[in-house]
Amino acid sequence: MAKHPRFEIHKDKKGELRFNLTAANGQVVLSSEGYKTKAACKNGIASVQKNCTDDACFERKMARNGKHYFALMARNKQVIGASQMYSAKRSMENGIASVRTNAPKAGLQES
């Protein structure tokens, strides 16, 4: 059975709420910052869905270890979420494409 893209809300070790955007293949393509309330976390998800279609909202970066990653920014330049580390720039671009494809139609799963 094929999975569907989804946002998954969970509590971290500090008790903050975070979300992951998971693609249909089950891979996490974007992880959020911590939120104090579920309403704020859901607002973060709405912000991803609103901003993911604008390429200018994706900030492409390179870590000190030479790996590539990206951050999705709101229009006010606040970070909404960040990707995993990628060994190649092309893989990072594929991750951005996955966010752009999956976020607008992703469902919500709360734990």
Contact map, one row per residue, 1 for C-alpha under 8 A:
111000000000000000000000000000000000000000000000000000000000000000000000000000000000000000000000000000000000000
111100000000000000000001100000000000000000000000000000000000000000000000000000000000000000000000000000000000000
111110000000000000000001110000000000000000000000000000000000000000000000000000000000000000000000000000000000000
011111000000000000000011100000000000000000000000000000000000000000000000000000000000000000000000000000000110000
001111100000000000001111110000000000000000000000000000000000000000000000000000000000000000000000000001101110000
000111110000000000001111000000000000000000000000000000000000000000000000000000000000000000000000000001100111100
000011111000000000111100000000000000000000001000000000000000000000000000000000000000000000000000000000100111100
000001111100000000111100000000000000000000000000000000000000000000000000000000000000000000000000000000000001111
000000111110000011110000000000000000000010000000000000000000000000000000000000000000000000000000000000000001111
000000011111000011100000000000000000000000000000000000000000000000000000000000000000000000000000000000000000011
000000001111111111000000000000000000000000000000000000000000000000000000000000000000000000000000000000000000000
000000000111111111000000000000000000000000000000000000000000000000000000000000000000000000000000000000000000000
000000000011111100000000000000000000000000000000000000000000000000000000000000000000000000000000000000000000000
000000000011111100000000000000000000000000000000000000000000000000000000000000000000000000000000000000000000000
000000000011111110000000000000000000000000000000000000000000000000000000000000000000000000000000000000000000000
000000000011111111000000000000000111100000000000000000000000000000000000000000000000000000000000000000000000000
000000001111001111100000000000000111110010000000000000000000000000000000000000000000000000000000000000000000000
000000001111000111110000000000111110000010000000000000000000000000000000000000000000000000000000000000000000000
000000111100000011111000000000111000000010001000000000000000000000000000000000000000000000000000000000000000000
000000111000000001111100000111110000000000000000000000000000000000000000000000000000000000000000000000000000000
000011110000000000111110000111100000000000000000000000000000000000000000000000000000000000000000001000100100000
000011110000000000011111111111000000000000000000000000000000000000000000000000000000000000000000000000000000000
000111000000000000001111111110000000000000000000000000000000000000000000000000000000000000000000011001000000000
011111000000000000000111111000000000000000000000000000000000000000000000000000000000000000000000000001000000000
011110000000000000000111111000000000000000000000000000000000000000000000000000000000000000000000000000000000000
001010000000000000000111111100000000000000000000000000000000000000000000000000000000000000000000000000000000000
000000000000000000000111111110000000000000000000000000000000000000000000000000000000000000000000000000000000000
000000000000000000011110011111100000000000000000000000000000000000000000000000000000000000000000000000000000000
000000000000000000011110001111100000000000000000000000000000000000000000000000000011000000000010011000000000000
000000000000000000011100000111110000000000000000000000000000000000000000000000001111000000000000001000000000000
000000000000000001111000000111111000000000000000000000000000000000000000000000001110000000000000000000000000000
000000000000000001110000000001111100000000010000000000000000000000000000000000011100000000000000000000000000000
000000000000000001100000000000111110000000000000000000000000000000000000000000111000000000000000000000000000000
000000000000000111000000000000011111000010000000000000000000000000000000000000000000000000000000000000000000000
000000000000000111000000000000001111110110000000000000000000000000000000000000000000000000000000000000000000000
000000000000000110000000000000000111110110000000000000000000000000000000000000000000000000000000000000000000000
000000000000000110000000000000000011111110000000000000000000000000000000000000000000000000000000000000000000000
000000000000000010000000000000000011111111000000000000000000000000000000000000000000000000000000000000000000000
000000000000000000000000000000000000111111100000000000000000000000000000000000000000000000000000000000000000000
000000000000000000000000000000000011111111110000000000000000000000000000000000000000000000000000000000000000000
000000001000000011100000000000000111111111111000000000000000000000000000000000000000000000000000000000000000000
000000000000000000000000000000000000011111111100000000000000000000000000000000000000000000000000000000000000000
000000000000000000000000000000000000001111111110000000000000000000000000000000000000000000000000000000000000000
000000000000000000000000000000010000000111111111000000000000000000000000000000010000000000000000000000000000000
000000100000000000100000000000000000000011111111100000000000000000000000000000000000000000000000000000000000000
000000000000000000000000000000000000000001111111110000000000000000000000000000000000000000000000000000000000000
000000000000000000000000000000000000000000111111111000000000000000000000010000010000000000000000000000000000000
000000000000000000000000000000000000000000011111111100000000000000000001010000011000000000000000000000100000000
000000000000000000000000000000000000000000001111111110000000000000000000000000000000000000000000000000110000000
000000000000000000000000000000000000000000000111111110000000000000000000000000000000000000000000000000010000000
000000000000000000000000000000000000000000000011111111001000000000000001111000000000000000000000000000000000000
000000000000000000000000000000000000000000000001111111101100000000000001000000000000000000000000001100110000000
000000000000000000000000000000000000000000000000111111100000000000000000000000000000000000000000000100000000000
000000000000000000000000000000000000000000000000001111111100000000000000000000000000000000000000000000000000000
000000000000000000000000000000000000000000000000000111111100000000000000000000000000000000000000000000000000000
000000000000000000000000000000000000000000000000000001111110000000000000000000000000000000000000000000000000000
000000000000000000000000000000000000000000000000001101111110000000000001111010000000000000000000000000000000000
000000000000000000000000000000000000000000000000000101111111000000000111100000000000000000000001000000000000000
000000000000000000000000000000000000000000000000000000011111100000000111100000000000000000000000000000000000000
000000000000000000000000000000000000000000000000000000000111110000011110000000000000000000000000000000000000000
000000000000000000000000000000000000000000000000000000000011111000011110000000000000000000000000000000000000000
000000000000000000000000000000000000000000000000000000000001111111111000000000000000000000000000000000000000000
000000000000000000000000000000000000000000000000000000000000111111111000000000000000000000000000000000000000000
000000000000000000000000000000000000000000000000000000000000011111100000000000000000000000000000000000000000000
000000000000000000000000000000000000000000000000000000000000011111100000000000000000000000000000000000000000000
000000000000000000000000000000000000000000000000000000000000011111110000000000000000001000000000000000000000000
000000000000000000000000000000000000000000000000000000000000011111111000000000000000111100000000000000000000000
000000000000000000000000000000000000000000000000000000000001111001111100000000000000111110010000000000000000000
000000000000000000000000000000000000000000000000000000000001111000111110000000000111110000010000000000000000000
000000000000000000000000000000000000000000000000000000000111100000011111000000000111000000010001000000000000000
000000000000000000000000000000000000000000000000000000000111100000001111100000111110000000000000000000000000000
000000000000000000000000000000000000000000000001001100001110000000000111110000111100000000000000000000000000000
000000000000000000000000000000000000000000000000001000001110000000000011111111111000000000000000000000000000000
000000000000000000000000000000000000000000000011001000001000000000000001111111110000000000000000000000000000000
000000000000000000000000000000000000000000000000001000001000000000000000111111000000000000000000000000000000000
000000000000000000000000000000000000000000000000000000000000000000000000111111000000000000000000000000000000000
000000000000000000000000000000000000000000000000000000001000000000000000111111100000000000000000000000000000000
000000000000000000000000000000000000000000000000000000000000000000000000111111110000000000000000000000000000000
000000000000000000000000000000001000000000000000000000000000000000000011110011111100000000000000000000000000000
000000000000000000000000000000011000000000010011000000000000000000000011110001111100000000000000000000000000000
000000000000000000000000000001111000000000000001000000000000000000000011100000111110000000000000000000000000000
000000000000000000000000000001110000000000000000000000000000000000001111000000111111000000000000000000000000000
000000000000000000000000000011100000000000000000000000000000000000001110000000001111100000000010000000000000000
000000000000000000000000000011000000000000000000000000000000000000001100000000000111110000000000000000000000000
000000000000000000000000000000000000000000000000000000000000000000111000000000000011111000010000000000000000000
000000000000000000000000000000000000000000000000000000000000000000111000000000000001111110110000000000000000000
000000000000000000000000000000000000000000000000000000000000000001110000000000000000111110100000000000000000000
000000000000000000000000000000000000000000000000000000000000000000110000000000000000011111110000000000000000000
000000000000000000000000000000000000000000000000000000000000000000010000000000000000011111111000000000000000000
000000000000000000000000000000000000000000000000000000000000000000000000000000000000000111111100000000000000000
000000000000000000000000000000000000000000000000000000000000000000000000000000000000011111111110000000000000000
000000000000000000000000000000000000000000000000000000000000000000011100000000000000110111111111000000000000000
000000000000000000000000000000000000000000000000000000000000000000000000000000000000000011111111100000000000000
000000000000000000000000000000000000000000000000000000000000000000000000000000000000000001111111110000000000000
000000000000000000000000000010000000000000000000000000000000000000000000000000000010000000111111111000000000000
000000000000000000000000000000000000000000000000000000000100000000000100000000000000000000011111111100000000000
000000000000000000000000000000000000000000000000000000000000000000000000000000000000000000001111111110000000000
000000000000000000000010000010000000000000000000000000000000000000000000000000000000000000000111111111000000000
000000000000000000001010000011000000000000000000000100000000000000000000000000000000000000000011111111100000000
000000000000000000000000000000000000000000000000000110000000000000000000000000000000000000000001111111110000000
000000000000000000000000000000000000000000000000000000000000000000000000000000000000000000000000111111111000000
000011000000000000000011000000000000000000000000000000000000000000000000000000000000000000000000011111111100000
000011100000000000001000000000000000000000000001100100000000000000000000000000000000000000000000001111111100000
000000000000000000000000000000000000000000000000110100000000000000000000000000000000000000000000000111111100000
000010000000000000000000000000000000000000000000000000000000000000000000000000000000000000000000000011111110000
000111100000000000001000000000000000000000000000000000000000000000000000000000000000000000000000000001111111000
000111100000000000000000000000000000000000000000000000000000000000000000000000000000000000000000000000001111100
000001111000000000000000000000000000000000000000000000000000000000000000000000000000000000000000000000000111110
000001111000000000000000000000000000000000000000000000000000000000000000000000000000000000000000000000000011111
000000011100000000000000000000000000000000000000000000000000000000000000000000000000000000000000000000000001111
000000011100000000000000000000000000000000000000000000000000000000000000000000000000000000000000000000000000111
